[in-house]
Amino acid sequence: MAVARSTVDIDDADLRKALEGVQSALSPEGTRGLLASIGEDLVESSKARFVTSTAPDGSRWLANARSTIERFVSEGGNFNKAGKLNARGVAKVTGKKPLVGHTGMLASQIFYQVESGALVIGSSMPYARVQQQGAKQGEFGRVVASNIKRFRQFDEKDFRRYAGTKKGHPLPWGDIPARPFLGISEADRAGILQVIERRLSGIGK
């Protein structure tokens, strides 16, 4: 299955100039090693954003909608006999972070590649682009009621409740806010410049 790639262009004249300068002084293998070092750092900083719920520009991600939290705790073991949240359920609700589900796959599946002298950072998860850029309700079309059974993770009643009418339910059910996790923060920028400076200081020694 083909996965759409989300691209984040970095428009930083000083950073670009520094990279071009060090690349001109390095062999192709040296350039690849430099970009790999930067890639490793950016992967770790991208993963750390799922802990702080913070975008590269320092803004906080929008909190989870109530419907998202309700689905998150809807599995067994989170309610007492009276149907109220037990201690485990309360812990799940209070500890729920945006973009962090039961598996934590989006946060863990972030990788870098060095391609033709360029560094690419991205996620292998097919829904990563939507989480990075956001999506409007119905942006991906509609699904008719007879196809609801394909969505095995959701109860049909809940699907109708959140998604719309019998004539067709919008995909996604509602607006999904952008929660950028890929990009370069000020701390990332400083780290990249430090990597470049260390590499330049080692040339010719």
Contact map, one row per residue, 1 for C-alpha under 8 A:
1110000000000000000000000000000000000000000000000000000000000000000000000000000000000000000000000000000000000000000000000000000000000000000000000000000000000000000000000000000000000000000000000000000000000
1111000000000000000000000000000000000000000000000000000000000000000000000000000000000000000000000000000000000000000000000000000000000000000000000000000000000000000000000000000000000000000000000000000000000
1111100000000000000000000000000000000000000000000000000000000000000000000000000000000000000000000000000000000000000000000001110000000000000000000000000000000000000000000000000000000000000000000000000000000
0111110000000000000000000000000000000000000000000000000000000000000000000000000000000000000000000000000000000000000000000000010010000000000000000000000000000000000000000000000000000000000000000000000000000
0011111000000000000000000000000000000000000000000000000000000000000000000000000000000000000000000000000000000000000000000100000010000000000000000000000000000000000000000000000000000000000000000000000000000
0001111100000000000000000000000000000000000000000000000000000000000000000000000000000000000000000000000000000000000000000100000010010000000000000000000000000000000000000000000000000000000000000000000000000
0000111110000000000000000000000000000000000000000000000000000000000000000000000000000000000000000000000000000000000000000000000000000000000000000000000000000000000000000000000000000000000000000000000000000
0000011111000000000000000000000000000000000000000000000000000000000000000000000000000000000000000000000000000000000000000000000000000000000000000000000000000000000000000000000000000110000000000000000000000
0000001111100000000000000000000000000000000000000000000000000000000000000000000000000000000000000000000000000000000000000000000000000000000000000000000000000000000000000000000000000000000000000000000000000
0000000111110000000000000000000000000000000000000000000000000000000000000000000000000000000000000000000000000000000000000000000000000000000000000000000000000000000000000000000000000011000000000000000000000
0000000011111001000000000000000000000000000000000000000000000000000000000000000000000000000000000000000000000000000000000000000000000000000000000000000000000000000000000000000000000000000000000000000000000
0000000001111111000000000000000000000000000000000000000000000000000000000000000000000000000000000000000000000000000000000000000000000000000000000000000000000000000000000000000000000000000000000000000000000
0000000000111111100000000000000000000000000000000000000000000000000000000000000000000000000000000000000000000000000000000000000000000000000000000000000000000000000000000000000000000000000000000000000000000
0000000000011111110000000000000000000000000000000000000000000000000000000000000000000000000000000000000000000000000000000000000000000000000000000000000000000000000000000000000000000000000000000000000000000
0000000000011111111000000000000000000000000000000000000000000000000000000000000000000000000000000000000000000000000000000000000000000000000000000000000000000000000000000000000000000000000010001000000000000
0000000000111111111100000000000000000000000000000000000000000000000000000000000000000000000000000000000000000000000000000000000000000000000000000000000000000000000000000000000000000000000000000000000000000
0000000000001111111110000000000000000000000000000000000000000000000000000000000000000000000000000000000000000000000000000000000000000000000000000000000000000000000000000000000000000000000000000000000000000
0000000000000111111111000000000000000000000000000000000000000000000000000000000000000000000000000000000000000000000000000000000000000000000000000000000000000000000000000000000000000000000000001001000000000
0000000000000011111111100000000000000000000000000000000000000000000000000000000000000000000000000000000000000000000000000000000000000000000000000000000000000000000000000000000000000000000000000001000000000
0000000000000001111111110000000000000000000000000000000000000000000000000000000000000000000000000000000000000000000000000000000000000000000000000000000000000000000000000000000000000000000000000000000000000
0000000000000000111111111000000000000000000000000000000000000000000000000000000000000000000000000000000000000000000000000000000000000000000000000000000000000000000000000000000000000000000000000000000000000
0000000000000000011111111100001000000000000000000000000000000000000000000000000000000000000000000000000000000000000000000000000000000000000000000000000000000000000000000000000000000000000000000001001100000
0000000000000000001111111110001000000000000000000000000000000000000000000000000000000000000000000000000000000000000000000000000000000000000000000000000000000000000000000000000000000000000000000000000000000
0000000000000000000111111110000000000000000000000000000000000000000000000000000000000000000000000000000000000000000000000000000000000000000000000000000000000000000000000000000000000000000000000000000000000
0000000000000000000011111110000000000000000000000000000000000000000000000000000000000000000000000000000000000000000000000000000000000000000000000000000000000000000000000000000000000000000000000000000000100
0000000000000000000001111111111000000000000000000000000000000000000000000000000000000000000000000000000000000000000000000000000000000000000000000000000000000000000000000000000000000000000000000000000000100
0000000000000000000000111111111000000000000000000000000000000000000000000000000000000000000000000000000000000000000000000000000000000000000000000000000000000000000000000000000000000000000000000000000000000
0000000000000000000000000111111100000000000000000000000000000000000000000000000000000000000000000000000000000000000010000000000000000000000000000000000000000000000000000000000000000000000000000000000000000
0000000000000000000000000111111110000000000000000000000000000000000000000000000000000000000000000000000000000000000000000000000000000000000000000000000000000000000000000000000000000000000000000000000000000
0000000000000000000000000111111111000000000000000000000000000000000000000000000000000000000000000000000000000000000000000000000000000000000000000000000000000000000000000000000000000000000000000000000000000
0000000000000000000001100111111111100000000000000000000000000000000000000000000000000000000000000000000000000000000010000000000000000000000000000000000000000000000000000000000000000000000000000000000000000
0000000000000000000000000001111111110000000000000000000000000000000000000000000000000000000000000000000000000000010010000000000000000000000000000000000000000000000000000000000000000000000000000000000000000
0000000000000000000000000000111111111000000000000000000000000000000000000000000000000000000000000000000000000000000000000000000000000000000000000000000000000000000000000000000000000000000000000000000000000
0000000000000000000000000000011111111100000000000000000000000000000000000000000000000000000000000000000000000000000000000000000000000000000000000000000000000000000000000000000000000000000000000011001000000
0000000000000000000000000000001111111110000000000000000000000000000000000000000000000000000000000000000000000000010011100000000000000000000000000000000000000000000000000000000000000000000000000000000000000
0000000000000000000000000000000111111111000000000000000000000000000000000000000000000000000000000000000000000001110000100000000000000000000000000000000000000000000000000000000000000000000000000000000000000
0000000000000000000000000000000011111111100000000000000000000000000000000000000000000000000000000000000000000000000000000000000000000000000000000000000000000000000000000000000000000000000000000010000000000
0000000000000000000000000000000001111111110000000000000000000000000000000000000000000000000000000000000000000000000000000000000000000000000000000000000000000000000000000000000000000000000000010010000000000
0000000000000000000000000000000000111111111000000000000000000000000000000000000000000000000000000000000000000001100000111000000000000000000000000000000000000000000000000000000000000000000000000000000000000
0000000000000000000000000000000000011111111100000000000000000000000000000000000000000000000000000000000000000001000000000000000000000000000000000000000000000000000000000000000000000000000000000000000000000
0000000000000000000000000000000000001111111110000000000000000000000000000000000000000000000000000000000000000000000000000000000000000000000000000000000000000000000000000000000000000000000100000000000000000
0000000000000000000000000000000000000111111111000000000000000000000000000000000000000000000000000000000000000000000000001000000000000000000000000000000000000000000000000000000000000001000100000000000000000
0000000000000000000000000000000000000011111111100000000000000000000000000000000000000000000000000000000000000111000000001000000000000000000000000000000000000000000000000000000000000000000000000000000000000
0000000000000000000000000000000000000001111111110000000000000000000000000000000000000000000000000000000000000000000000000000000000000000000000000000000000000000000000000000000000000000000000000000000000000
0000000000000000000000000000000000000000111111111000000000000000000000000000000000000000000000000000000000000000000000000000000000000000000000000000000000000000000000000000000000000000000100000000000000000
0000000000000000000000000000000000000000011111111100000000000000000000000000000000000000000000000000000000000100000000000000000000000000000000000000000000000000000000000000000000001110000000000000000000000
0000000000000000000000000000000000000000001111111110000000000000000000000000000000000000000000000000000000110100000000000000000000000000000000000000000000000000000000000000000000001000000000000000000000000
0000000000000000000000000000000000000000000111111111000000000000000000000000000000000000000000000000000000000000000000000000000000000000000000000000000000000000000000000000000000000000000000000000000000000
0000000000000000000000000000000000000000000011111111111100000000000000000000000000000000000000000000000000000000000000000000000000000000000000000000000000000000000000000000000000001000000000000000000000000
0000000000000000000000000000000000000000000001111111110000000000000000000000000000000000000000001111000000100000000000000000000000000000000000000000000000000000000000000000000000001000000000000000000000000
0000000000000000000000000000000000000000000000111111100000000000000000000000000000000000000000001000000000000000000000000000000000000000000000000000000000000000000000000000000000000000000000000000000000000
0000000000000000000000000000000000000000000000011111110000000000000000000000000000000000000000000000000000000000000000000000000000000000000000000000000000000000000000000000000000000000000000000000000000000
0000000000000000000000000000000000000000000000001111111000011000000000000000000000000000000000001100000000000000000000000000000000000000000000000000000000000000000000000000000000000000000000000000000000000
0000000000000000000000000000000000000000000000001101111111111000000000000000000000000000000000000000000000000000000000000000000000000000000000000000000000000000000000000000000000001000000000000000000000000
0000000000000000000000000000000000000000000000001000111111111000000000000000000000000000000000000000000000000000000000000000000000000000000000000000000000000000000000000000000000111100000000000000000000000
0000000000000000000000000000000000000000000000001000011111100000000000000000000000000000000000000000000000000000000000000000000000000000000000000000000000000000000000000000000000011111110000000000000000000
0000000000000000000000000000000000000000000000000000011111100000000000000000000000000000000000000000000000000000000000000000000000000000000000000000000000000000000000000000000000000001110000000000000000000
0000000000000000000000000000000000000000000000000000011111110000000000000000000000000000000000000000000000000000000000000000000000000000000000000000000000000000000000000000000000000000100000000000000000000
0000000000000000000000000000000000000000000000000000011111111000000000000000000000000000000000000000000000000000000000000000000000000000000000000000000000000000000000000000000000000000000000000000000000000
0000000000000000000000000000000000000000000000000000111001111100000000000000000000000000000000000000000000000000000000000000000000000000000000000000000000000000000000000000000000000000000000000000000000000
0000000000000000000000000000000000000000000000000000111000111110000000000000000000000000000000000100000000000000000000000000000000000000000000000000000000000000000000000000000001110000000000000000000000000
0000000000000000000000000000000000000000000000000000000000011111000000000000000000000000000000000100000000000000000000000000000000000000000000000000000000000000000000000000000010100000000000000000000000000
0000000000000000000000000000000000000000000000000000000000001111100000000000000000000000000000001100000000000000000000000000000000000000000000000000000000000000000000000000000000000000000000000000000000000
0000000000000000000000000000000000000000000000000000000000000111110110000000000000000000000000001100000000000000000000000000000000000000000000000000000000000000000000000000000000000000000000000000000000000
0000000000000000000000000000000000000000000000000000000000000011111110000000000000000000000000000000000000000000000000000000000000000000000000000000000000000000000000000000000000000000000000000000000000000
0000000000000000000000000000000000000000000000000000000000000001111111000000000000000000000000000000000000000000000000000000000000000000000000000000000000000000000000000000000000000000000000000000000000000
0000000000000000000000000000000000000000000000000000000000000000111111100000000000000000000000000000000000000000000000000000000000000000000000000000000000000000000000000000000000000000000000000000000000000
0000000000000000000000000000000000000000000000000000000000000001111111110000000000000000000000000000000000000000000000000000000000000000000000000000000000000000000000000000000000000000000000000000000000000
0000000000000000000000000000000000000000000000000000000000000001111111111000000000000000000010010000000000000000000000000000000000000000000000000000000000000000000000000000000000000000000000000000000000000
0000000000000000000000000000000000000000000000000000000000000000011111111100000000000000000000000000000000000000000000000000000000000000000000000000000000000000000000000000000000000000000000000000000000000
0000000000000000000000000000000000000000000000000000000000000000001111111110000000000000000000000000000000000000000000000000000000000000000000000000000000000000000000000000000000000000000000000000000000000
0000000000000000000000000000000000000000000000000000000000000000000111111110000000000000000000000000110000000000000000000000000000000000000000000000000000000000000000000000000000000000000000000000000000000
0000000000000000000000000000000000000000000000000000000000000000000011111111010000000000100110000000000000000000000000000000000000000000000000000000000000000000000000000000000000000000000000000000000000000
0000000000000000000000000000000000000000000000000000000000000000000001111111010000000000000000000000000000000000000000000000000000000000000000000000000000000000000000000000000000000000000000000000000000000
0000000000000000000000000000000000000000000000000000000000000000000000111111110000000000000000000000000000000000000000000000000000000000000000000000000000000000000000000000000000000000000000000000000000000
0000000000000000000000000000000000000000000000000000000000000000000000001111111000000000000000000000000000000000000000000000000000000000000000000000000000000000000000000000000000000000000000000000000000000
0000000000000000000000000000000000000000000000000000000000000000000000000011111100000001100000000000000000000000000000000000000000000000000000000000000000000000000000000000000000000000000000000000000000000
0000000000000000000000000000000000000000000000000000000000000000000000001111111100001111110000000000000000000000000000000000000000000000000000000000000000000000000000000000000000000000000000000000000000000
0000000000000000000000000000000000000000000000000000000000000000000000000001111111111100100000000000000000000000000000000000000000000000000000000000000000000000000000000000000000000000000000000000000000000
0000000000000000000000000000000000000000000000000000000000000000000000000000111111111100000000000000000000000000000000000000000000000000000000000000000000000000000000000000000000000000000000000000000000000
0000000000000000000000000000000000000000000000000000000000000000000000000000001111110000000000000000000000000000000000000000000000000000000000000000000000000000000000000000000000000000000000000000000000000
0000000000000000000000000000000000000000000000000000000000000000000000000000001111110000000000000000000000000000000000000000000000000000000000000000000000000000000000000000000000000000000000000000000000000
0000000000000000000000000000000000000000000000000000000000000000000000000000001111111000000000000000000000000000000000000000000000000000000000000000000000000000000000000000000000000000000000000000000000000
0000000000000000000000000000000000000000000000000000000000000000000000000000001111111100000000000000000000000000000000000000000000000000000000000000000000000000000000000000000000000000000000000000000000000
0000000000000000000000000000000000000000000000000000000000000000000000000000011100111111110000000000000000000000000000000000000000000000000000000000000000000000000000000000000000000000000000000000000000000
0000000000000000000000000000000000000000000000000000000000000000000000000000011100011111110000000000000000000000000000000000000000000000000000000000000000000000000000000000000000000000000000000000000000000
0000000000000000000000000000000000000000000000000000000000000000000000000000010000001111111000000000000000000000000000000000000000000000000000000000000000000000000000000000000000000000000000000000000000000
0000000000000000000000000000000000000000000000000000000000000000000000000000110000001111111100000000000000000000000000000000000000000000000000000000000000000000000000000000000000000000000000000000000000000
0000000000000000000000000000000000000000000000000000000000000000000000001000111000001111111110000000000000000000000000000000000000000000000000000000000000000000000000000000000000000000000000000000000000000
0000000000000000000000000000000000000000000000000000000000000000000000000000010000001111111111000000000000000000000000000000000000000000000000000000000000000000000000000000000000000000000000000000000000000
0000000000000000000000000000000000000000000000000000000000000000000000000000000000000011111111100000000000000000000000000000000000000000000000000000000000000000000000000000000000000000000000000000000000000
0000000000000000000000000000000000000000000000000000000000000000000000001000000000000001111111110000000000000000000000000000000000000000000000000000000000000000000000000000000000000000000000000000000000000
0000000000000000000000000000000000000000000000000000000000000000000010001000000000000000111111110000000000000000000000000000000000000000000000000000000000000000000000000000000000000000000000000000000000000
0000000000000000000000000000000000000000000000000000000000000000000000000000000000000000011111110000000000000000000000000000000000000000000000000000000000000000000000000000000000000000000000000000000000000
0000000000000000000000000000000000000000000000000000000000000000000000000000000000000000001111111000000000000000000000000000000000000000000000000000000000000000000000000000000000000000000000000000000000000
0000000000000000000000000000000000000000000000000000000000000000000010000000000000000000000111111101000000000000000000000000000000000000000000000000000000000000000000000000000000000000000000000000000000000
0000000000000000000000000000000000000000000000000110100000000011000000000000000000000000000000111111000000000000000000000000000000000000000000000000000000000000000000000000000000000000000000000000000000000
0000000000000000000000000000000000000000000000000100100000001111000000000000000000000000000000011111000000000000000000000000000000000000000000000000000000000000000000000000000000000000000000000000000000000
0000000000000000000000000000000000000000000000000100000000000000000000000000000000000000000000001111100001100000000000000000000000100000000000000000000000000000000000000000000000000000000000000000000000000
0000000000000000000000000000000000000000000000000100000000000000000000000000000000000000000000011111111101100000000000000000000000000000000000000000000000000000000000000000000000000000000000000000000000000
0000000000000000000000000000000000000000000000000000000000000000000000010000000000000000000000000011111110000000000000000000000000000000000000000000000000000000000000000000000000000000000000000000000000000
0000000000000000000000000000000000000000000000000000000000000000000000010000000000000000000000000001111100000000000000000000000000000000000000000000000000000000000000000000000000000000000000000000000000000
0000000000000000000000000000000000000000000000000000000000000000000000000000000000000000000000000001111110000000000000000000000000000000000000000000000000000000000000000000000000000000000000000000000000000
0000000000000000000000000000000000000000000000000000000000000000000000000000000000000000000000000001111111110000000000000000000000000000000000000000000000000000000000000000000000000000000000000000000000000
0000000000000000000000000000000000000000000000000000000000000000000000000000000000000000000000000000101111111000000000000000100000000000000000000000000000000000000000000000000000000000000000000000000000000
0000000000000000000000000000000000000000000000000000000000000000000000000000000000000000000000000011000111111100000000000010100100000000000000000000000000000000000000000000000000000000000000000000000000000
0000000000000000000000000000000000000000000000100100000000000000000000000000000000000000000000000011000111111100000000000000000000000000000000000000000000000000000000000000000000000000000000000000000000000
0000000000000000000000000000000000000000000000100000000000000000000000000000000000000000000000000000000111111100000000000000000000000000000000000000000000000000000000000000000000000000000000000000000000000
0000000000000000000000000000000000000000000000000000000000000000000000000000000000000000000000000000000011111110000000000011100000000000000000000000000000000000000000000000000000000000000000000000000000000
0000000000000000000000000000000000000000001001100000000000000000000000000000000000000000000000000000000001111111000000001111000000000000000000000000000000000000000000000000000000000000000000000000000000000
0000000000000000000000000000000000000000001000000000000000000000000000000000000000000000000000000000000000001111100000001111000000000000000000000000000000000000000000000000000000000000000000000000000000000
0000000000000000000000000000000000010011001000000000000000000000000000000000000000000000000000000000000000000111110000111100000000000000000000000000000000000000000000000000000000000000000000000000000000000
0000000000000000000000000000000000010010000000000000000000000000000000000000000000000000000000000000000000000011111000111000000000000000000000000000000000000000000000000000000000000000000000000000000000000
0000000000000000000000000000000100110000000000000000000000000000000000000000000000000000000000000000000000000001111111110000000000000000000000000000000000000000000000000000000000000000000000000000000000000
0000000000000000000000000000000000000000000000000000000000000000000000000000000000000000000000000000000000000000111111110000000000000000000000000000000000000000000000000000000000000000000000000000000000000
0000000000000000000000000000000000000000000000000000000000000000000000000000000000000000000000000000000000000000011111000000000000000000000000000000000000000000000000000000000000000000000000000000000000000
0000000000000000000000000001001100100000000000000000000000000000000000000000000000000000000000000000000000000000011111100000000000000000000000000000000000000000000000000000000000000000000000000000000000000
0000000000000000000000000000000000100000000000000000000000000000000000000000000000000000000000000000000000000000011111110000000000000000000000000000000000000000000000000000000000000000000000000000000000000
0000000000000000000000000000000000110010000000000000000000000000000000000000000000000000000000000000000000000001111011111000000000000000000000000000000000000000000000000000000000000000000000000000000000000
0000000000000000000000000000000000000010000000000000000000000000000000000000000000000000000000000000000000000001111001111100000000000000000000000000000000000000000000000000000000000000000000000000000000000
0000000000000000000000000000000000000010011000000000000000000000000000000000000000000000000000000000000000000111100000111110000000000000000000000000000000000000000000000000000000000100000000000000000000000
0000110000000000000000000000000000000000000000000000000000000000000000000000000000000000000000000000000000000111000000011111000000000000000000000000000000000000000000000000000000000100000000000000000000000
0000000000000000000000000000000000000000000000000000000000000000000000000000000000000000000000000000000001001110000000001111100100000000000000000000000000000000000000000000000000000000000000000000000000000
0010000000000000000000000000000000000000000000000000000000000000000000000000000000000000000000000000000000001110000000000111110100000000000000000000000000000000000000000000000000000000000000000000000000000
0010000000000000000000000000000000000000000000000000000000000000000000000000000000000000000000000000000011001000000000000011111100000000000000000000000000000000000000000000000000000000000000000000000000000
0011000000000000000000000000000000000000000000000000000000000000000000000000000000000000000000000000000000000000000000000001111110000000000000000000000000000000000000000000000000000000000000000000000000000
0000000000000000000000000000000000000000000000000000000000000000000000000000000000000000000000000000000000000000000000000000111111100000000000000000000000000000000000000000000000000000000000000000000000000
0000000000000000000000000000000000000000000000000000000000000000000000000000000000000000000000000000000001000000000000000011111111110000000000000000000000000000000000000000000000000000000000000000000000000
0001110000000000000000000000000000000000000000000000000000000000000000000000000000000000000000000000000000000000000000000000011111111100000000000000000000000000000000000000000000000000000000000000000000000
0000000000000000000000000000000000000000000000000000000000000000000000000000000000000000000000000000000000000000000000000000001111111110000000000000000000000000000000000000000101000000000000000000000000000
0000000000000000000000000000000000000000000000000000000000000000000000000000000000000000000000000010000000000000000000000000001111111100000000000000000000000000000000000000000111110000000000000000000000000
0000010000000000000000000000000000000000000000000000000000000000000000000000000000000000000000000000000000000000000000000000000111111100000000000000000000000000000000000000000001111100000000000000000000000
0000000000000000000000000000000000000000000000000000000000000000000000000000000000000000000000000000000000000000000000000000000011111110000000000000000000000000000000000000000011110000000000000000000000000
0000000000000000000000000000000000000000000000000000000000000000000000000000000000000000000000000000000000000000000000000000000011111111000000000000000000000000000000000000001111100000000000000000000000000
0000000000000000000000000000000000000000000000000000000000000000000000000000000000000000000000000000000000000000000000000000000001001111101000000000000000000000000000000001001111000000000000000000000000000
0000000000000000000000000000000000000000000000000000000000000000000000000000000000000000000000000000000000000000000000000000000000000111111000000000000000000000000000000001011100000000000000000000000000000
0000000000000000000000000000000000000000000000000000000000000000000000000000000000000000000000000000000000000000000000000000000000000011111000000000000000000000000000000111111100000000000000000000000000000
0000000000000000000000000000000000000000000000000000000000000000000000000000000000000000000000000000000000000000000000000000000000000001111111000000000000000000000000001111110000000000000000000000000000000
0000000000000000000000000000000000000000000000000000000000000000000000000000000000000000000000000000000000000000000000000000000000000011111110000000000000000000000000000111000000000000000000000000000000000
0000000000000000000000000000000000000000000000000000000000000000000000000000000000000000000000000000000000000000000000000000000000000000011111000000000000000000000000000111000000000000000000000000000000000
0000000000000000000000000000000000000000000000000000000000000000000000000000000000000000000000000000000000000000000000000000000000000000011111100000000000000000000000000110000000000000000000000000000000000
0000000000000000000000000000000000000000000000000000000000000000000000000000000000000000000000000000000000000000000000000000000000000000010111110000000000000000000000011110000000000000000000000000000000000
0000000000000000000000000000000000000000000000000000000000000000000000000000000000000000000000000000000000000000000000000000000000000000000011111011000000000000000000011110000000000000000000000000000000000
0000000000000000000000000000000000000000000000000000000000000000000000000000000000000000000000000000000000000000000000000000000000000000000001111111000000000000000001111000000000000000000000000000000000000
0000000000000000000000000000000000000000000000000000000000000000000000000000000000000000000000000000000000000000000000000000000000000000000000111111000000000000000001111000000000000000000000000000000000000
0000000000000000000000000000000000000000000000000000000000000000000000000000000000000000000000000000000000000000000000000000000000000000000000011111100000000000000000000000000000000000000000000000000000000
0000000000000000000000000000000000000000000000000000000000000000000000000000000000000000000000000000000000000000000000000000000000000000000000111111111000000000000000000000000000000000000000000000000000000
0000000000000000000000000000000000000000000000000000000000000000000000000000000000000000000000000000000000000000000000000000000000000000000000111111111000010010000000000000000000000000000000000000000000000
0000000000000000000000000000000000000000000000000000000000000000000000000000000000000000000000000000000000000000000000000000000000000000000000000111111100010000000000000000000000000000000000000000000000000
0000000000000000000000000000000000000000000000000000000000000000000000000000000000000000000000000000000000000000000000000000000000000000000000000011111100000000000000000000000000000000000000000000000000000
0000000000000000000000000000000000000000000000000000000000000000000000000000000000000000000000000000000000000000000000000000000000000000000000000011111111000000000000000000000000000000000000000000000000000
0000000000000000000000000000000000000000000000000000000000000000000000000000000000000000000000000000000000000000000000000000000000000000000000000000111111100000000000000000000000000000000000000000000000000
0000000000000000000000000000000000000000000000000000000000000000000000000000000000000000000000000000000000000000000000000000000000000000000000000000001111100000000000000000000000000000000000000000000000000
0000000000000000000000000000000000000000000000000000000000000000000000000000000000000000000000000000000000000000000000000000000000000000000000000000001111110110000000000000000000000000000000000000000000000
0000000000000000000000000000000000000000000000000000000000000000000000000000000000000000000000000000000000000000000000000000000000000000000000000000000111111110000000000000000000000000000000000000000000000
0000000000000000000000000000000000000000000000000000000000000000000000000000000000000000000000000000000000000000000000000000000000000000000000000001100001111111000000000000000000000000000000000000000000000
0000000000000000000000000000000000000000000000000000000000000000000000000000000000000000000000000000000000000000000000000000000000000000000000000000000000111111100000000000000000000000000000000000000000000
0000000000000000000000000000000000000000000000000000000000000000000000000000000000000000000000000000000000000000000000000000000000000000000000000000000001111111110000000000000000000000000000000000000000000
0000000000000000000000000000000000000000000000000000000000000000000000000000000000000000000000000000000000000000000000000000000000000000000000000001000001111111111000000000000000000000000000000000000000000
0000000000000000000000000000000000000000000000000000000000000000000000000000000000000000000000000000000000000000000000000000000000000000000000000000000000011111111111001000000000000000000000000000000000000
0000000000000000000000000000000000000000000000000000000000000000000000000000000000000000000000000000000000000000000000000000000000000000000000000000000000001111111100000000000000000000000000000000000000000
0000000000000000000000000000000000000000000000000000000000000000000000000000000000000000000000000000000000000000000000000000000000000000000000000000000000000111111100000000100000000000000000000000000000000
0000000000000000000000000000000000000000000000000000000000000000000000000000000000000000000000000000000000000000000000000000000000000000000000000000000000000011111110001100110000000000000000000000000000000
0000000000000000000000000000000000000000000000000000000000000000000000000000000000000000000000000000000000000000000000000000000000000000000000000000000000000001111111011100100000000000000000000000000000000
0000000000000000000000000000000000000000000000000000000000000000000000000000000000000000000000000000000000000000000000000000000000000000000000000000000000000001001111111000000000000000000000000000000000000
0000000000000000000000000000000000000000000000000000000000000000000000000000000000000000000000000000000000000000000000000000000000000000000000011000000000000001000111111000000000000000000000000000000000000
0000000000000000000000000000000000000000000000000000000000000000000000000000000000000000000000000000000000000000000000000000000000000000000000011000000000000000000011111000000000000000000000000000000000000
0000000000000000000000000000000000000000000000000000000000000000000000000000000000000000000000000000000000000000000000000000000000000000000001111000000000000000000111111100000000000000000000000000000000000
0000000000000000000000000000000000000000000000000000000000000000000000000000000000000000000000000000000000000000000000000000000000000000010001111000000000000001001111111110100000000000000000000000000000000
0000000000000000000000000000000000000000000000000000000000000000000000000000000000000000000000000000000000000000000000000000000000000000111111100000000000000000001100011111110000000000000000000000000000000
0000000000000000000000000000000000000000000000000000000000000000000000000000000000000000000000000000000000000000000000000000000000000000111111100000000000000000000000001111110000000000000000000000000000000
0000000000000000000000000000000000000000000000000000000000000000000000000000000000000000000000000000000000000000000000000000000000000011111100000000000000000000000000000111111100000000000000000000000000000
0000000000000000000000000000000000000000000000000000000000000000000000000000000000000000000000000000000000000000000000000000000000000000110000000000000000000000011100001111111000000000000000000000000000000
0000000000000000000000000000000000000000000000000000000000000000000000000000000000000000000000000000000000000000000000000000000000000001110000000000000000000000001000000111111100000000000000000000000000000
0000000000000000000000000000000000000000000000000000000000000000000000000000000000000000000000000000000000000000000000000000000000000111100000000000000000000000000000000001111110000000000000000000000000000
0000000000000000000000000000000000000000000000000000000000000000000000000000000000000000000000000000000000000000000000000000000001100111100000000000000000000000000000000001011111000000000000000000000000000
0000000000000000000000000000000000000000000000000000000000000100000000000000000000000000000000000000000000000000000000000000000000101110000000000000000000000000000000000000001111100000000000000000000000000
0000000000000000000000000000000000000000000000000000000000001000000000000000000000000000000000000000000000000000000000000000000001111110000000000000000000000000000000000000000111110000000000000000000000000
0000000000000000000000000000000000000000000000000000001000001100000000000000000000000000000000000000000000000000000000000000000000111100000000000000000000000000000000000000000011111000000000000000000000000
0000000000000000000000000000000000000000000000000000001100001000000000000000000000000000000000000000000000000000000000000000000000111000000000000000000000000000000000000000000001111110000000000000000000000
0000000000000000000000000000000000000000000001101100011100000000000000000000000000000000000000000000000000000000000000000000000000010000000000000000000000000000000000000000000000111110000000000000000000000
0000000100000000000000000000000000000000000001000000001100000000000000000000000000000000000000000000000000000000000000001100000000010000000000000000000000000000000000000000000000011111000000000000000000000
0000000101000000000000000000000000000000000001000000000100000000000000000000000000000000000000000000000000000000000000000000000000000000000000000000000000000000000000000000000000011111100000000000000000000
0000000001000000000000000000000000000000010000000000000110000000000000000000000000000000000000000000000000000000000000000000000000000000000000000000000000000000000000000000000000000111111110000000000000000
0000000000000000000000000000000000000000000000000000000111000000000000000000000000000000000000000000000000000000000000000000000000000000000000000000000000000000000000000000000000000011111110000000000000000
0000000000000000000000000000000000000000000000000000000110000000000000000000000000000000000000000000000000000000000000000000000000000000000000000000000000000000000000000000000000000001111111000000000000000
0000000000000000000000000000000000000000000000000000000000000000000000000000000000000000000000000000000000000000000000000000000000000000000000000000000000000000000000000000000000000001111111100000000000000
0000000000000000000000000000000000000000110010000000000000000000000000000000000000000000000000000000000000000000000000000000000000000000000000000000000000000000000000000000000000000001111111110000000000000
0000000000000010000000000000000000000000000000000000000000000000000000000000000000000000000000000000000000000000000000000000000000000000000000000000000000000000000000000000000000000001111111111000000000000
0000000000000000000000000000000000000000000000000000000000000000000000000000000000000000000000000000000000000000000000000000000000000000000000000000000000000000000000000000000000000000011111111100000000000
0000000000000000000000000000000000000000000000000000000000000000000000000000000000000000000000000000000000000000000000000000000000000000000000000000000000000000000000000000000000000000001111111110000000000
0000000000000000000000000000000000000100000000000000000000000000000000000000000000000000000000000000000000000000000000000000000000000000000000000000000000000000000000000000000000000000000111111111000000000
0000000000000010010000000000000000000000000000000000000000000000000000000000000000000000000000000000000000000000000000000000000000000000000000000000000000000000000000000000000000000000000011111111100000000
0000000000000000000000000000000000000000000000000000000000000000000000000000000000000000000000000000000000000000000000000000000000000000000000000000000000000000000000000000000000000000000001111111110000000
0000000000000000000000000000000001001100000000000000000000000000000000000000000000000000000000000000000000000000000000000000000000000000000000000000000000000000000000000000000000000000000000111111111000000
0000000000000000011001000000000001000000000000000000000000000000000000000000000000000000000000000000000000000000000000000000000000000000000000000000000000000000000000000000000000000000000000011111111100000
0000000000000000000000000000000000000000000000000000000000000000000000000000000000000000000000000000000000000000000000000000000000000000000000000000000000000000000000000000000000000000000000001111111110000
0000000000000000000000000000000000000000000000000000000000000000000000000000000000000000000000000000000000000000000000000000000000000000000000000000000000000000000000000000000000000000000000000111111111000
0000000000000000000001000000000001000000000000000000000000000000000000000000000000000000000000000000000000000000000000000000000000000000000000000000000000000000000000000000000000000000000000000011111111100
0000000000000000000001000000000000000000000000000000000000000000000000000000000000000000000000000000000000000000000000000000000000000000000000000000000000000000000000000000000000000000000000000001111111100
0000000000000000000000000000000000000000000000000000000000000000000000000000000000000000000000000000000000000000000000000000000000000000000000000000000000000000000000000000000000000000000000000000111111100
0000000000000000000000000000000000000000000000000000000000000000000000000000000000000000000000000000000000000000000000000000000000000000000000000000000000000000000000000000000000000000000000000000011111111
0000000000000000000000001100000000000000000000000000000000000000000000000000000000000000000000000000000000000000000000000000000000000000000000000000000000000000000000000000000000000000000000000000001111111
0000000000000000000000000000000000000000000000000000000000000000000000000000000000000000000000000000000000000000000000000000000000000000000000000000000000000000000000000000000000000000000000000000000001111
0000000000000000000000000000000000000000000000000000000000000000000000000000000000000000000000000000000000000000000000000000000000000000000000000000000000000000000000000000000000000000000000000000000001111
